[in-house]
Amino acid sequence: MTGEFLAAVEQALLAGTGRGLMLSAMDVQLARRWARAGVPAAVVVAGIERAFAHKPRTTRGLAYAAPAVEEAIRAWQALQVGGGTDDAAAVVEADAEVVEALGRLMNRLVDAGLRHQAPLRIVLRQVWKQLNSLKERCEHALESDPVGALEAIQREAVVAIWAVTPAEAQAAIDTEVEMSLRRDGRPAIDDEVRALRRWRGLRTQFGLPDLVLEMGGGW
């Protein structure tokens, strides 16, 4: 990303908000994403201007303008006749696939939650809310690492689900985990592998989907 690109984005945002400010780390991340996709600065600026055309000037941050910028990018792509649009189109397509995959995962989680009562259903509802937040960030081009974000959600989910799992089920799962570790010759301190196998045991116990992105509609 050139300095001119970033300066143009910053100037457009300043004009839109009506007050002096520097781009935040998230603002710069968004600008870099559009620049890497080969989008001209003028297209991004047009989107920012459109976003703030009828918005009170108290609004701050490039995130507000992101949907309008993406719309401007799609309009720009539609006007292109080959050349220079492949990278930008690939980014938009990839984002759309991630959003669709998250939507499918959320539906599977709802199906699983309906089969259970509190407190597990409450935990699954909280996981669903986290997935929905991630999905919204992806829809607005605010998430640069959806896979990493989903992994973080999964780690938190394992802890929360384990906390509401009955003691006898915990014991059965951990017994199977330790037996599998011994069969595979894993060291007793291999906590990462143990956590993953405990998660597999919880999924089997409660019929839960794995919290991973399955592109193309796979299960």
SVG drawing of the C-alpha trace seen along z (x, -y; Angstrom):
<svg xmlns="http://www.w3.org/2000/svg" viewBox="-35 -19 41 67">
<polyline fill="none" stroke="black" stroke-width="0.4" points="0.0,0.0 1.4,-3.4 1.5,-6.4 -0.6,-8.2 -3.4,-5.5 -3.4,-5.8 -3.3,-9.6 -6.3,-9.7 -8.3,-7.4 -7.3,-9.5 -8.3,-12.7 -11.7,-11.3 -12.4,-10.1 -11.4,-13.4 -13.8,-15.2 -16.6,-12.8 -16.3,-13.0 -15.7,-16.8 -12.9,-16.6 -9.2,-15.9 -8.2,-12.4 -5.5,-9.8 -6.4,-6.4 -6.7,-3.8 -5.0,-0.4 -8.3,1.1 -8.7,-1.7 -5.2,-1.0 -6.0,2.7 -9.1,2.0 -7.2,-0.3 -4.4,2.3 -7.0,5.0 -8.5,2.9 -5.1,1.9 -3.9,5.5 -7.0,6.3 -5.9,3.8 -8.7,1.4 -7.9,-2.2 -7.8,-4.8 -10.5,-6.8 -13.0,-3.9 -12.4,-3.7 -12.7,-7.5 -16.0,-7.4 -17.3,-4.8 -16.3,-6.8 -17.9,-9.9 -21.1,-8.0 -21.2,-6.6 -20.9,-10.0 -23.2,-11.9 -26.2,-11.8 -24.6,-10.8 -24.2,-13.2 -20.5,-14.2 -20.1,-12.9 -19.5,-9.4 -15.9,-8.3 -13.9,-5.5 -13.5,-3.8 -15.6,-0.8 -18.7,-2.8 -17.9,-3.4 -16.8,0.2 -20.2,1.4 -20.4,-1.6 -16.8,-1.1 -17.5,2.6 -20.5,1.5 -18.3,-1.0 -15.8,1.8 -18.5,4.1 -19.7,1.3 -16.2,0.6 -15.6,4.3 -18.8,4.4 -17.4,1.7 -14.1,3.4 -13.5,5.2 -10.8,7.6 -7.4,6.7 -6.6,5.9 -9.9,7.1 -9.1,10.8 -7.5,10.1 -10.2,7.9 -12.9,10.3 -11.1,13.2 -11.1,11.3 -14.9,10.5 -15.6,14.1 -13.5,15.5 -15.3,13.2 -18.6,14.4 -17.7,18.0 -16.5,17.4 -19.8,15.6 -21.8,18.5 -19.7,21.1 -20.3,19.3 -24.0,19.1 -24.1,22.9 -22.2,23.5 -24.5,21.3 -27.5,23.2 -25.9,26.5 -25.3,25.1 -28.9,24.0 -30.0,27.6 -27.7,29.0 -28.9,26.5 -32.5,27.4 -31.7,30.9 -30.5,29.8 -31.7,27.9 -30.0,25.3 -27.3,24.9 -25.8,26.4 -28.3,24.6 -27.3,21.2 -23.7,21.9 -24.4,22.8 -26.5,19.7 -23.4,17.6 -21.2,19.4 -23.8,18.7 -23.6,15.0 -19.9,15.0 -20.2,16.7 -22.7,14.1 -20.4,11.3 -17.6,12.9 -20.0,13.3 -20.9,9.6 -17.3,8.5 -16.6,10.6 -19.6,9.2 -18.3,5.7 -14.7,6.6 -13.5,6.0 -12.0,9.4 -8.6,10.2 -8.2,13.6 -11.6,15.4 -9.9,18.8 -7.9,17.5 -10.9,15.8 -12.9,19.1 -10.2,21.0 -10.3,18.6 -14.1,19.0 -13.6,22.8 -11.1,22.6 -13.5,20.6 -16.4,22.9 -14.5,26.0 -13.9,24.4 -17.5,23.2 -19.1,26.5 -16.8,28.6 -17.8,26.5 -21.5,27.5 -20.8,31.1 -21.9,33.6 -19.0,35.1 -19.7,38.6 -19.5,37.6 -16.3,35.6 -14.7,38.7 -15.7,40.9 -14.4,38.4 -11.1,37.9 -10.6,41.7 -11.0,42.1 -8.7,39.2 -5.9,40.6 -6.3,44.0 -6.0,42.6 -2.9,40.6 -1.3,43.7 -2.2,45.7 -0.6,43.0 2.5,42.7 1.7,39.0 3.5,37.4 1.4,37.0 2.0,33.2 0.7,32.8 -2.0,30.4 -2.9,29.1 -3.6,32.6 -5.5,33.4 -7.7,30.3 -8.5,31.2 -9.5,34.8 -11.5,33.6 -13.4,31.3 -14.0,34.3 -15.4,36.2 -17.7,33.3 -18.9,33.2 -19.6,36.9 -21.3,36.7 -23.7,33.8 -23.9,34.1 -22.1,30.8 -20.7,29.6 -17.0,28.9 -16.3,25.1 -14.4,25.0 -15.0,23.3 -16.3,25.8 -16.2,24.1 -18.6,25.3 -21.2,26.6 -19.4,29.6 -20.2,31.1"/>
</svg>
